[in-house]
Amino acid sequence: MTGKKEKKEKSVSQFYKIEGDALKRTKRECPRCGKGVFMAEHKDRLTCGKCGFTEFHKTK
């Protein structure tokens, strides 16, 4: 099939950033699942891919 998209490999190192001597997380972690499970950032919400927890952004 010619219309299929290829998935890109993602590594966990994408979610961390080194600033000086400190390690900083670039994405928010899920409050239910705990450390190591990051939430996906959408236009209007944050969603956990593991448990389905969703937080909506507040609108003005």
N, C-alpha and C positions, 0 to 999 in steps of 0.2 A: 504494500500500500504506500502510496506516495504522500498522503496527507498527514502522516503521523509525526508528532513532535518528539524529539529526543529529550529525555530527562537529564538534567545536569546533576552530577554528583555534588553533594553538599557535605562539608566537613564541619565538625563542631568548632573548629578554630575560627570560623566566620563570626561566631557569636560572642567573641571576646576581643578586647582591645587592650594593649599595653600602654599605660600612661606613666612614664617615669618608672617607679618601683612598684606600682600598683597594677593589678589586673582588673579591668572593668568589663562588665557584661553589656553588650550592645542591645540586647532584647530583654524584655521582662520575663521573669520566670513564673510559672503557674503557681498560684497560691494553694491549690488542692494537691497537685502532684509533688511539689517540692523542688529541691535543687536539681538542676540538670535537665529539666523539661521546660523548654521555652515556648512562649506564646507567639502565634503568627500575627503580624500587623496588617490589618485591612484598613480600608478608607474610613470606616465608621466604628470599628470595633477591634478588640484583641481576642483571639481564640486559641484555646489549647487543642492541639491535634490528638492528644492522648485521651483526655477525659471529656472534652467537649465544653469545658467551662468558657463562658463568653462574658466580656465586659464591654459595654458600649461607651464610646466617647461622649462626653457631655456637649450638647450644642448650645449656642448662645441664643 
